[in-house]
């Protein structure tokens, strides 16, 4: 069943933080029960992009990096952001090249999702990239990346064992496994 009715009333909103990537908005609201309340929203100014670069032999290219926010090392699929005004596939191609040095001849959109939609409006698209060729990686100055190559089954097992915990990576790897099981790849 779908209920598309908006039961929230916004009384006021105020931007309490803003930078080039995100803004934080404080809302005074009337909630669906009719009571006054507050709600905070993190607005993302870019679309999140994830790429599953898969070789013909089922080798998956991953990235390892230290994540400032988590204060820990994270193994992930290549990811980044793209302008909301641009074609997300162009951002995916750019991010794959920057982080791994790879380019791909075949691109398939396999997943669209909202990230943490109780507090953010972040939207994500994940592509499967195939027919890969290796070039030189061009990471941004904020990125110190390890390029990791693993059999897809090993990456899948890392998800099962909670060794890969990045949300986009987990969703993308599980989606690819499902596609394999259904004979769609």
C-alpha positions in Angstrom: 0.0 0.0 0.0 1.2 3.5 -0.8 0.3 6.6 1.2 1.7 9.5 -0.7 0.1 12.0 1.7 2.5 14.3 3.5 1.4 14.4 7.1 4.2 16.7 8.2 3.7 20.5 8.5 6.8 22.7 8.3 6.5 25.7 10.5 10.0 27.1 9.9 13.3 26.1 8.6 16.8 27.5 9.2 20.1 26.5 7.6 22.5 25.9 10.5 25.5 24.7 8.5 26.5 24.9 4.9 29.5 24.0 2.8 30.2 23.0 -0.8 28.9 19.4 -0.2 26.2 19.5 2.4 23.9 21.8 4.3 22.2 21.1 7.7 18.6 22.4 8.0 16.7 22.7 11.3 12.9 22.5 11.0 10.2 23.3 13.4 7.3 21.0 12.5 3.9 19.7 13.4 4.5 15.9 13.2 2.0 13.3 11.8 0.3 13.0 15.2 -0.4 16.7 15.2 2.2 17.6 17.9 4.9 20.2 17.6 8.5 19.0 17.1 11.8 19.4 15.4 13.5 17.7 12.5 17.0 18.0 11.2 17.8 17.3 7.6 21.2 16.9 6.0 20.9 18.0 2.3 23.5 16.6 -0.1 24.4 18.9 -3.0 25.7 16.0 -5.1 24.6 12.5 -6.1 26.5 9.6 -4.7 28.0 7.3 -7.2 29.3 3.7 -6.8 31.0 1.5 -9.4 31.5 -2.3 -9.4 34.5 -2.7 -11.8 34.3 -6.4 -12.7 36.8 -8.3 -14.8 35.8 -11.1 -17.2 37.3 -13.6 -14.7 35.2 -12.2 -11.9 38.0 -10.2 -10.3 36.5 -7.2 -8.5 38.4 -3.9 -8.1 38.0 -2.4 -4.6 39.5 0.6 -2.8 40.9 0.7 0.7 41.2 4.0 2.5 41.2 5.6 5.9 37.8 7.3 6.5 38.1 10.4 8.5 34.5 10.3 9.9 34.8 6.7 11.0 38.4 7.1 12.2 39.1 3.7 10.6 40.2 1.9 7.4 37.5 0.9 5.0 37.4 -1.4 2.0 34.8 -0.2 -0.6 33.9 -0.2 -4.2 35.1 2.9 -6.0 32.8 5.7 -5.0 32.4 9.5 -5.3 30.0 12.2 -6.1 28.6 13.9 -9.1 26.7 17.1 -9.8 23.0 16.8 -9.6 22.8 18.7 -12.9 25.1 16.3 -14.8 24.7 12.8 -16.2 25.6 10.5 -13.3 27.3 8.1 -15.8 29.9 10.8 -16.5 30.6 11.1 -12.8 31.0 7.3 -12.5 33.5 7.2 -15.4 35.5 10.0 -13.8 35.5 8.4 -10.3 36.5 5.0 -11.7 39.5 6.6 -13.5 40.5 8.8 -10.6 40.4 6.1 -8.0 41.7 3.0 -9.9 43.0 4.2 -13.3 40.4 2.0 -14.9 38.2 2.8 -17.8 35.3 0.6 -19.0 33.6 -0.1 -22.3 30.4 -1.5 -20.8 28.3 0.3 -18.2 25.1 -1.0 -16.6 23.1 0.9 -14.0 22.2 -1.9 -11.4 21.0 0.0 -8.3 19.4 3.2 -7.2 18.9 3.9 -3.5 18.4 6.6 -0.8 21.0 6.6 1.9 19.9 7.0 5.5 16.6 8.6 4.4 15.5 9.4 8.0 18.0 12.2 8.2 19.5 12.8 4.7 18.2 13.3 1.1 21.3 11.6 -0.3 20.6 9.6 -3.5 22.9 7.0 -4.9 23.3 5.2 -8.3 25.6 2.2 -8.7 27.0 1.0 -12.0 28.5 -2.3 -13.0 31.5 -1.5 -15.2 32.9 -4.2 -17.5 35.4 -4.6 -20.4 38.0 -2.8 -18.3 41.3 -1.4 -19.3 44.0 -0.1 -16.9 45.5 3.4 -17.0 46.9 5.7 -14.3 44.9 6.5 -11.2 44.4 10.2 -10.5 43.2 10.4 -6.9 42.2 13.7 -5.3 44.6 15.3 -2.7 42.3 14.1 0.1 42.5 10.5 -1.1 45.3 8.0 -0.2 43.9 4.9 -1.8 44.9 1.3 -2.0 43.7 -0.5 -5.2 42.6 -4.0 -4.1 41.8 -6.8 -6.6 39.9 -9.8 -5.3 37.8 -12.6 -6.7 34.2 -11.4 -6.5 33.4 -14.4 -4.2 36.0 -13.2 -1.7 34.5 -9.7 -1.7 31.1 -11.2 -1.2 32.4 -13.2 1.8 33.9 -10.0 3.2 30.4 -8.5 3.2 29.0 -11.6 4.9 31.8 -11.4 7.5 31.2 -7.7 8.1 34.7 -6.8 6.8 33.1 -4.6 4.2 30.6 -2.3 5.9 30.3 0.7 3.7 26.6 0.9 2.8 27.0 1.5 -0.9 29.5 -1.3 -1.2 27.4 -3.8 0.8 24.2 -3.0 -1.3 26.1 -3.2 -4.6 27.9 -6.5 -3.9 24.7 -8.1 -2.6 22.8 -6.8 -5.7 25.5 -8.3 -8.0 25.3 -11.6 -6.2 21.6 -11.6 -6.6 21.9 -10.8 -10.3 24.4 -13.7 -10.6 22.0 -16.1 -8.8 19.1 -15.0 -11.1 21.3 -15.5 -14.3 21.1 -11.8 -15.1 24.9 -11.5 -15.5 
